[in-house]
Amino acid sequence: MVPEALAVLLLRGAQTSGERPFLGRPRSTHHDRRRTGYRRGAAVCPKGRTSMKHDLYTDVEESVRESLFGFRRDRKVRGLRVDDHVWQYVSYGAGDRTILFLHGMGGAYDIWWQQLEAFADRFRVVSVTYPDVATLAGLRRGVLAILDAERVDRFGVVGTSLGGYFTQYLVDHDADRIDHAVLANTFPPNDVIAAENARTAAIAPYLPERLVMGVFRKRVAEGAVPAAGDSSLVRAYLYEQSYGLMSKAQFMARYQCVIEQFDPVELSMPVLIIESDNDPLVSRGLREKLRRTYPNAETHTFHKTGHFTYLNEPVAYTRVLAEFLERQD
């Protein structure tokens, strides 16, 4: 019963690999750099897993695969310690305006690489990886510390899934610093996710990481990948996360952020909602509630592109972002 129950939870959970999430409170809130496989200046699998990484991407189009590997090789990853956690991020590009990119539960800074590279000639771009921080306030402290270290005052923000939820929290607290916001494949504050996952969340802290990540991969294969048109890139990237780039502690901490409650406020800046009509990780009910929560926001709906449109349909996704961002000039 435990594996089956956890499978249901992980499917709903996710970037969470996507996200209607998952899991209980982590036992440790300290970032383990060895375990997650990060090292300064590179995004790599843990020692001994480099060949596995390349095997995972065998079916990905060569130009896309080499673009991702080249991005990881050439873009310097920086580290900043905040509240005893080490945050990894990239910051580069041209232009006076800054865009902050926020990933979901199952991603990292480089999940946005196609958008980062597309916008870097017009904007300064910043993308982060969340350590195992289990509160939205903690995520906010980390992100603002990075922006302060990079001397960024005002910024736009693009957040997906958990990142879109976190974006709403940032807008609530830092509207005076945010020029515009994109809420992608996400949900508003709600009681649904916690209620659906309560039973499994109670036992998840006692399950081994190997089991958690194995079921994660199963649900990616059965949910996120088919919804993305059987994208080999979506499969490879999320599988890679599960093989050591994302720890169970990180994943569980991110779930705590997903179910944390706050009161949304009326937005004072331009807002774009991006959704997909076949998103397997954000229900239709939650998508509709998001639009009701922010009735003045623009909405763009992708058709049958799944939860990770920015990965499997990057050109179309970047075009939608560009049209919105450039109207804010």
Sequence and secondary structure as in RCSB ss.txt:
>XXXX:A:sequence
MVPEALAVLLLRGAQTSGERPFLGRPRSTHHDRRRTGYRRGAAVCPKGRTSMKHDLYTDVEESVRESLFGFRRDR
KVRGLRVDDHVWQYVSYGAGDRTILFLHGMGGAYDIWWQQLEAFADRFRVVSVTYPDVATLAGLRRGVLAILDAE
RVDRFGVVGTSLGGYFTQYLVDHDADRIDHAVLANTFPPNDVIAAENARTAAIAPYLPERLVMGVFRKRVAEGAV
PAAGDSSLVRAYLYEQSYGLMSKAQFMARYQCVIEQFDPVELSMPVLIIESDNDPLVSRGLREKLRRTYPNAETH
TFHKTGHFTYLNEPVAYTRVLAEFLERQD
>XXXX:A:secstr
 HHHHHHHHHHHS BTTBSS      S  S  HHHHTEETTEE  STT HHHHHHHTTTS HHHHHHHHHHHHHS
  EEEEETTEEEEEEEEE SS EEEEE  TT  GGGGHHHHHHHTTTSEEEEEE  S  SHHHHHHHHHHHHHHT
T  SEEEEEETHHHHHHHHHHHHHGGGEEEEEEES   S SHHHHHHHHHHHHGGGS HHHHHHHHHHHIIIIIH
HHTTS HHHHHHHHHIIIIIS HHHHHHHHHHHH         S EEEEEETT SSS HHHHHHHHHHSTTSEEE
EESS  S HHHHSHHHHHHHHHHHHHTT 
